[in-house]
């Protein structure tokens, strides 16, 4: 086979001489984590709003939420990224558009906003099914205690729903990490981008991709462990059949 | 000031976008769905097999593929397939493989991991009584699977498999990174040539939206119909 193996490539310096390729990949991994965590935060905030809207009695709120979910779910992520990065600044008023284009961090924030909004409908759908699985009893109990709709959601329904959606949230978390690789297409050097850059500079494709793949495995294991612990800590004793709730209780 | 949309650019580029770009995406989606489904079924049977090396191998493959980004998988296969072909043919340099074929192989191998999980959940939904009944009638493993279990499992998982196909159609846009002229790639080519990025990317978004929205509405219908029959 005509491939030249060279695992020492990880200890070589990058062309600008500032770091080794190993630390170059690890820096990429840090960007992957930064993008993923920020996007997940946005996704949870928007997903919560939209998920709640879908369970409200009002027709208009439900329709608006439905449109939101369909739009973000039916356009490929890469296309959405192009729209946020290339199209939106053009459509803004002149001054604002210029400001966005000249801003140093516009790439990072376009990516995070895009990935966050892309992920939010999935979280909204999970929250919606969790809210409806709670049944009307809880909602009525809130009303009986004299709570307003906002209070019922905030104090009674949402805390319970978030516990229910923790297992599917784990896979959303893993999904966001994987999807963040698409940011490399716009030039953000996260983990996949770093591996690709390393391959282009050194021609050691196998080593570069294997390094990045291993780091992805590692991140996955850490995230799964962390979420399991979060599930254990937040579980309400005796509420679900499976103590702490496992992925098996999809439909209650 | 709001941007003025230049509809003419879209109209001029339409034949190229549809017949070259969209056609590539659709062909890739269909072939990779069929291939991924076939390979995914084999992987699912391997995972459920009592032969340890088979189930462990399938599990490692499925979990491995599912835990790295599709983009990473694309880079892997676009590097590995020409090298593998080189070893098979015995030439000195990596073999040049047609981009469409390369995409088909990559997406088939990638989607197989996801279809495997769908088939597995479909088989999991068939009660054990069915398998026992087949055994009681003297059917072999092969007969049990092909005559009793899989036909029912396929029926149950049809909505999930079709949803996965829609996701696959969206995922094919990623071949853009390898400068392949799929639908998004074609839109990108026109965008750069004419400098009308806004029109081309908005148009691409609209086309993807309508196709995927239409398909997911159809899938919902099918789901309802299957639910009544069951």
Boltz contact constraints between the chains, C-beta under 6 A:
constraints:
  - contact:
      token1: [A, 1]
      token2: [B, 87]
      max_distance: 6.0
  - contact:
      token1: [A, 70]
      token2: [B, 213]
      max_distance: 6.0
  - contact:
      token1: [A, 74]
      token2: [B, 209]
      max_distance: 6.0
  - contact:
      token1: [A, 74]
      token2: [B, 212]
      max_distance: 6.0
  - contact:
      token1: [A, 74]
      token2: [B, 213]
      max_distance: 6.0
  - contact:
      token1: [A, 75]
      token2: [B, 205]
      max_distance: 6.0
  - contact:
      token1: [A, 75]
      token2: [B, 208]
      max_distance: 6.0
  - contact:
      token1: [A, 75]
      token2: [B, 209]
      max_distance: 6.0
  - contact:
      token1: [A, 76]
      token2: [B, 170]
      max_distance: 6.0
  - contact:
      token1: [A, 76]
      token2: [B, 173]
      max_distance: 6.0
  - contact:
      token1: [A, 76]
      token2: [B, 208]
      max_distance: 6.0
  - contact:
      token1: [A, 78]
      token2: [B, 173]
      max_distance: 6.0
  - contact:
      token1: [A, 79]
      token2: [B, 204]
      max_distance: 6.0
  - contact:
      token1: [A, 79]
      token2: [B, 205]
      max_distance: 6.0
  - contact:
      token1: [A, 79]
      token2: [B, 208]
      max_distance: 6.0
  - contact:
      token1: [A, 82]
      token2: [B, 201]
      max_distance: 6.0
  - contact:
      token1: [A, 83]
      token2: [B, 201]
      max_distance: 6.0
  - contact:
      token1: [A, 83]
      token2: [B, 205]
      max_distance: 6.0
  - contact:
      token1: [A, 86]
      token2: [B, 197]
      max_distance: 6.0
  - contact:
      token1: [A, 86]
      token2: [B, 201]
      max_distance: 6.0
  - contact:
      token1: [A, 87]
      token2: [B, 198]
      max_distance: 6.0
  - contact:
      token1: [A, 87]
      token2: [B, 201]
      max_distance: 6.0
  - contact:
      token1: [A, 87]
      token2: [B, 202]
      max_distance: 6.0
  - contact:
      token1: [A, 90]
      token2: [B, 3]
      max_distance: 6.0
  - contact:
      token1: [A, 90]
      token2: [B, 198]
      max_distance: 6.0
  - contact:
      token1: [A, 91]
      token2: [B, 3]
      max_distance: 6.0
  - contact:
      token1: [A, 94]
      token2: [B, 1]
      max_distance: 6.0
  - contact:
      token1: [A, 178]
      token2: [B, 69]
      max_distance: 6.0
  - contact:
      token1: [A, 181]
      token2: [B, 69]
      max_distance: 6.0
  - contact:
      token1: [A, 181]
      token2: [B, 71]
      max_distance: 6.0
  - contact:
      token1: [A, 185]
      token2: [B, 177]
      max_distance: 6.0
  - contact:
      token1: [A, 192]
      token2: [B, 69]
      max_distance: 6.0
  - contact:
      token1: [A, 192]
      token2: [B, 71]
      max_distance: 6.0
  - contact:
      token1: [A, 192]
      token2: [B, 72]
      max_distance: 6.0
  - contact:
      token1: [A, 205]
      token2: [B, 79]
      max_distance: 6.0
  - contact:
      token1: [A, 209]
      token2: [B, 75]
      max_distance: 6.0
  - contact:
      token1: [A, 209]
      token2: [B, 76]
      max_distance: 6.0
  - contact:
      token1: [A, 213]
      token2: [B, 68]
      max_distance: 6.0
  - contact:
      token1: [A, 216]
      token2: [B, 68]
      max_distance: 6.0
  - contact:
      token1: [A, 220]
      token2: [B, 67]
      max_distance: 6.0
